[in-house]
């Protein structure tokens, strides 16, 4: 019985994360954090030397959003067309640069939660860790994925979730959510398998990499002046071959996002 592993007969999701979290953590054990935006906001971050906490329509407060170890950014349908000539830029921060007080961790994207068809009353807050530490990220990993390698693949450790569902009622709904998604019965993308990390205040501009479309890399601002000003930040680009194959014309929005995710994944997988 799962309850034999614990002194308490039942546990909240947060208490279960605490049980899976180590006493301490070396930042080297943690993946990088990804903040995806657009060129206008990206250059504003560079100019101001910080990512500004912006109003969030989900939480009704100012937040800076990151995805843990992935760049699974979602485009709002009403903004999709504009991304054809305004493709995404991704800032990659190592854990030492963003280890100051996080506000929240969720095991999925908060904006997409209404699509996950979880029963009434099982709000996203039930799966959220408020004011977490880096060690709690490992708690999420160990509970839901077991390893970082599985997390990067989106390979849920269903056996582990089933083992503890009798002591943590939230796991029943989480298991249903993953099972529906696996069958294709849920309107869920890669964001379902990506941890969202929120900050409630400005985040200093200290990325290890910036990933931009080749469309931008051809601009002197990026390829010449940015590199000269920030020689310790690795500037990576995506879509060079695809743009040439498209006779130098801009790509479609979905192509930009797919290529960006692929490039970020290549960079981050080297650290796993």
C-alpha positions as CSV (number, residue, x, y, z in Angstrom):
1,X,0.0,0.0,0.0
2,X,1.2,3.5,-0.8
3,X,0.3,4.7,2.7
4,X,2.9,2.5,4.2
5,X,5.5,4.9,2.8
6,X,4.2,7.8,4.8
7,X,3.3,8.7,8.4
8,X,0.2,10.6,7.2
9,X,-2.8,8.8,5.7
10,X,-3.3,11.5,3.1
11,X,-1.1,14.2,1.5
12,X,-1.7,17.3,-0.5
13,X,0.1,17.6,-3.8
14,X,2.4,20.2,-2.3
15,X,3.2,17.9,0.6
16,X,4.0,15.1,-1.8
17,X,6.4,17.3,-3.7
18,X,8.1,18.1,-0.4
19,X,8.6,14.4,0.1
20,X,10.2,13.9,-3.3
21,X,12.4,17.0,-3.0
22,X,16.0,16.6,-1.7
23,X,17.2,18.5,1.3
24,X,19.5,20.6,-0.9
25,X,20.4,20.9,-4.5
26,X,23.4,21.9,-6.6
27,X,22.3,24.3,-9.4
28,X,24.3,22.1,-11.8
29,X,21.5,19.5,-11.2
30,X,18.9,21.9,-12.6
31,X,18.2,22.6,-16.3
32,X,18.1,26.1,-17.7
33,X,15.0,28.3,-17.8
34,X,13.5,29.6,-21.0
35,X,11.8,33.0,-21.5
36,X,10.3,33.3,-25.0
37,X,9.2,36.7,-26.4
38,X,9.3,38.8,-29.5
39,X,12.1,41.1,-30.9
40,X,10.5,44.3,-29.6
41,X,10.3,43.0,-26.0
42,X,13.6,41.2,-26.3
43,X,15.5,44.4,-27.3
44,X,13.7,46.3,-24.5
45,X,15.0,43.7,-22.0
46,X,18.5,44.3,-23.4
47,X,18.2,48.0,-23.1
48,X,16.7,48.0,-19.6
49,X,19.0,45.2,-18.5
50,X,16.1,43.2,-17.0
51,X,12.9,41.3,-18.0
52,X,10.0,43.4,-16.7
53,X,7.2,41.7,-14.8
54,X,4.1,42.3,-17.1
55,X,0.4,42.2,-16.4
56,X,-1.0,38.6,-16.6
57,X,-4.6,38.1,-17.6
58,X,-4.7,34.7,-15.9
59,X,-3.4,35.8,-12.4
60,X,-4.2,39.5,-12.7
61,X,-0.8,40.4,-11.4
62,X,2.6,41.4,-12.8
63,X,4.7,38.3,-13.7
64,X,7.6,37.1,-15.7
65,X,7.1,33.7,-17.3
66,X,9.6,30.9,-17.9
67,X,9.4,27.3,-19.0
68,X,11.8,24.9,-17.3
69,X,14.2,23.2,-19.7
70,X,12.0,23.8,-22.8
71,X,10.7,26.6,-25.0
72,X,7.2,25.3,-25.5
73,X,5.7,28.7,-26.0
74,X,2.1,29.0,-27.1
75,X,0.8,31.5,-29.6
76,X,-2.6,33.0,-29.0
77,X,-4.8,32.5,-32.0
78,X,-5.5,36.2,-32.3
79,X,-1.8,36.9,-32.5
80,X,-0.8,34.1,-34.8
81,X,-0.7,36.0,-38.1
82,X,1.6,38.7,-36.8
83,X,4.3,36.1,-36.0
84,X,5.0,35.6,-39.7
85,X,7.1,38.7,-39.7
86,X,7.7,38.9,-35.9
87,X,9.0,35.5,-35.0
88,X,10.0,34.4,-31.5
89,X,13.2,35.1,-29.6
90,X,14.2,32.8,-26.7
91,X,16.4,33.8,-23.7
92,X,18.0,30.9,-21.9
93,X,19.0,31.5,-18.3
94,X,21.1,29.0,-16.3
95,X,19.8,28.3,-12.7
96,X,22.4,30.5,-11.0
97,X,21.0,33.5,-12.9
98,X,17.4,32.9,-11.8
99,X,17.8,31.3,-8.4
100,X,16.3,34.2,-6.6
101,X,12.8,33.8,-5.2
102,X,10.5,32.2,-7.6
103,X,6.8,32.9,-7.2
104,X,5.2,29.7,-8.5
105,X,5.9,26.4,-10.2
106,X,3.2,24.5,-12.1
107,X,3.7,21.1,-13.8
108,X,1.9,22.5,-17.0
109,X,1.1,25.9,-18.5
110,X,-1.3,27.8,-16.4
111,X,-3.1,29.4,-19.4
112,X,-3.8,26.0,-21.0
113,X,-5.2,24.5,-17.8
114,X,-8.9,25.1,-18.7
115,X,-8.4,22.8,-21.7
116,X,-7.3,19.9,-19.6
117,X,-10.8,18.9,-18.6
118,X,-10.0,18.5,-14.9
119,X,-13.1,18.1,-12.6
120,X,-14.5,21.1,-11.0
121,X,-12.8,22.1,-7.8
122,X,-9.4,20.6,-8.9
123,X,-8.1,24.1,-9.7
124,X,-4.6,24.7,-11.0
125,X,-3.7,26.0,-7.6
126,X,-3.9,22.4,-6.3
127,X,-0.9,21.5,-8.4
128,X,1.0,24.8,-7.8
129,X,4.0,25.2,-5.5
130,X,4.0,28.8,-4.1
131,X,7.4,30.4,-3.2
132,X,9.4,27.3,-4.2
133,X,13.1,26.6,-4.1
134,X,15.2,25.0,-6.8
135,X,15.0,21.7,-4.9
136,X,11.2,21.6,-5.5
137,X,11.8,21.4,-9.2
138,X,13.6,18.2,-8.6
139,X,10.6,17.1,-6.5
140,X,8.3,17.6,-9.5
141,X,10.7,15.8,-11.8
142,X,11.1,12.8,-9.5
143,X,7.3,12.5,-8.9
144,X,6.0,13.0,-12.4
145,X,8.9,12.0,-14.7
146,X,11.5,10.3,-12.5
147,X,14.4,11.7,-14.5
148,X,15.3,14.8,-16.5
149,X,15.8,12.7,-19.6
150,X,12.1,11.6,-19.4
151,X,11.0,15.1,-18.7
152,X,12.6,16.4,-21.9
153,X,10.8,13.7,-23.9
154,X,7.5,14.3,-22.1
155,X,7.5,10.7,-20.9
156,X,5.3,10.6,-17.7
157,X,6.2,8.0,-15.1
158,X,2.7,6.7,-14.8
159,X,3.7,3.9,-12.5
160,X,4.9,6.3,-9.9
161,X,1.8,8.4,-10.1
162,X,-0.4,5.3,-9.7
163,X,1.7,4.2,-6.7
164,X,0.8,7.4,-4.7
165,X,-2.7,8.2,-6.0
166,X,-4.3,6.6,-2.9
167,X,-2.6,9.1,-0.6
168,X,-2.8,12.2,-2.8
169,X,-6.3,12.7,-4.4
170,X,-5.0,15.3,-6.9
171,X,-3.0,12.5,-8.6
172,X,-6.3,10.8,-9.8
173,X,-7.1,13.8,-11.9
174,X,-3.6,14.2,-13.1
175,X,-3.5,10.6,-14.2
176,X,-6.8,11.0,-16.1
177,X,-5.4,14.1,-17.8
178,X,-2.3,12.3,-19.0
179,X,-4.3,9.3,-20.1
180,X,-6.7,11.4,-22.2
181,X,-3.8,13.3,-23.8
182,X,-2.1,10.0,-24.7
183,X,-5.3,8.8,-26.4
184,X,-5.6,12.1,-28.3
185,X,-8.8,12.9,-26.4
186,X,-7.5,16.2,-25.0
187,X,-6.7,19.5,-26.6
188,X,-3.2,19.6,-25.2
189,X,0.1,20.3,-26.7
190,X,3.7,20.0,-25.5
191,X,2.9,22.6,-22.8
192,X,1.1,19.9,-20.8
193,X,4.4,18.3,-20.3
194,X,6.4,21.4,-19.4
195,X,6.9,23.1,-16.1
196,X,6.0,26.7,-15.9
197,X,8.0,28.9,-13.5
198,X,6.8,32.4,-12.6
199,X,8.6,35.4,-11.1
200,X,6.7,38.2,-9.5
201,X,9.4,40.9,-10.0
202,X,11.8,41.9,-12.7
203,X,14.5,39.4,-13.7
204,X,18.0,40.7,-14.4
205,X,19.4,40.3,-17.9
206,X,21.9,37.5,-17.4
207,X,21.1,34.9,-20.1
208,X,23.6,32.3,-21.2
209,X,22.1,32.1,-24.7
210,X,19.8,34.1,-26.9
211,X,18.1,32.2,-29.7
212,X,16.9,34.3,-32.6
213,X,15.6,33.6,-36.1
214,X,18.1,33.9,-38.9
215,X,15.9,36.7,-40.3
216,X,17.2,38.8,-37.3
217,X,20.8,37.4,-37.3
218,X,21.3,39.1,-40.6
219,X,20.8,42.5,-38.9
220,X,24.0,44.3,-37.8
221,X,22.3,45.0,-34.5
222,X,22.5,41.3,-33.6
223,X,25.3,39.8,-35.6
224,X,27.7,42.7,-35.1
225,X,26.8,45.1,-32.3
226,X,25.1,42.7,-29.8
227,X,28.0,40.2,-30.1
228,X,30.5,43.1,-29.5
229,X,28.5,44.4,-26.5
230,X,27.8,41.0,-24.9
231,X,30.6,38.6,-25.9
232,X,29.8,36.2,-23.1
233,X,26.2,35.6,-24.2
234,X,26.0,33.0,-26.9
235,X,23.9,34.2,-29.8
236,X,22.3,31.2,-31.6
237,X,20.0,31.3,-34.7
238,X,17.5,29.1,-36.3
239,X,15.8,28.9,-39.7
240,X,18.8,29.7,-41.9
241,X,18.4,26.7,-44.3
242,X,14.7,27.0,-44.3
243,X,14.7,30.7,-45.2
244,X,17.1,30.1,-48.1
245,X,14.9,27.3,-49.3
246,X,12.0,29.8,-49.2
247,X,14.0,32.1,-51.5
248,X,14.8,34.5,-48.6
249,X,11.1,35.1,-47.8
250,X,9.7,35.0,-44.3
251,X,8.5,31.6,-43.1
252,X,5.0,30.8,-41.7
253,X,4.5,31.4,-38.0
254,X,4.2,27.7,-37.1
255,X,7.5,27.0,-38.9
256,X,9.3,29.7,-36.8
257,X,8.0,28.3,-33.6
258,X,8.8,24.7,-34.5
259,X,12.3,25.7,-35.5
260,X,12.9,27.7,-32.4
261,X,11.8,24.9,-30.1
262,X,14.1,22.5,-32.0
263,X,17.1,24.8,-31.7
264,X,16.5,25.4,-28.0
265,X,16.1,21.7,-27.4
266,X,19.4,21.0,-29.2
267,X,21.1,23.5,-26.9
268,X,19.5,22.2,-23.6
269,X,19.8,18.5,-24.4
270,X,23.6,18.9,-24.3
271,X,23.2,19.7,-20.6
272,X,21.0,16.7,-19.6
